[in-house]
């Protein structure tokens, strides 16, 4: 099962971070359904300070491009992404519009 690890920063404000955490205590059902329909079997997000780390376990053949296309056609997912954008900030060196950045594995036990 393919695994993808991504990172992103939240705005460095305790209130913003607390609100982001609250939203993730009850992710909208339409968003959860879209993740599963895209082939994401499991997802975890970890937080350190204002840095997020996301782990995705996916089906063989999972495609970020296909997921983004499906998301663009789903008004509720678009609404969620617009809401989350209020809390997120691009990592240094990101291109305009880039949010989550793929990480490279450098070690595996």
Secondary structure, DSSP 8 states (H G I E B T S, - for coil): --EEEEEEEE-S-HHHHHHHHHHHHS--HHHHHHHHHTTEEEEEEEEETTEEEEEEEE-TT--HHHHHHHHHT-HHHHHHHHHHHTTEE--TT--TT--SEE-------
